[in-house]
Amino acid sequence: MSATPPPPGPPRSIATPCVKVCIVDGASGLCLGCWRTLSEIGGWSGLTDAERARIMAELPGREAAGSRQ
C-alpha cells in the first residue's frame, strides 16, 4: 500500500491567534498578545485542527479573565 501524495501547490496555512506581541505574564503563564500558554505556542503546529479550534475558543475567556486582574 502506498501513501497518497500531497496535493500540488503551497501547504495549507495553519490558523493562529498570534498577533506578534509576545509578552508572557509571569503570574498566569499566558502570552498577553494571544492568550496561549508557552506549551500551546510551542506545540501549535503539531496540534490537530480540532485541538487548535478548542484552544482558540477558550482565548476570549482567558483574555476577559486576564483583563479583570
N, C-alpha and C positions, 0 to 999 in steps of 0.2 A: 504494500500500500504506500503510495507516495503522498507527500504533503501538497496541499493546494498552494500554488504560488500566490504571493500578494498581488493585489490589483495594481495596474500600472498607475504611475503618477506619484505625486508627493504623499508622504504619510499623513494620515488623518490627525488633525490637531487635537490636543487634549485640553478640555475646558479647565480653567484655573481661576481662582478668585484673586490671584496675585495682582497687586497694584504697584509693585516695585517700591514699597515703603516698608523696609524690613527692620522693625524695631520690636524686640521681644520684651514683653513685660515680665519682670522677674517674679512677681507675686503669682501671676496666673499661668505663666509659661506660654502665653499666646502672642502671636505676632499682632501688633496693633495696626498693621496695614490690611491683613487679610483674615485675621482672627483664627488662624490654624495653629496647631501645636508644631513644634520643631519636628516631631516624629511624622506628622501628617505631611509637612512640607517636604521632608527628606524622602518619603516614600511615595509621593504623589504620582509619579509616572508609572509606578508598579501596581497601583490600585486599579480595580475594575471600574468601569463606568458607574456601576451601581454604588460602589463604595464612595467614589468621589461625589456622586449626587447626594448620598446620605450626609456626608460631611458638609457639603455646600448648603444643604437645607438647615443645618444646625447653626451656620455662621451668623444669621441675623440675631438669633437669641444670644449668642456669645457676645456679639457687639453691644446689644442692649444691656446685658449684664455688666459688661466692662465699662460702659459709659455711666452707669449708676454708681460706680465706686468712687 
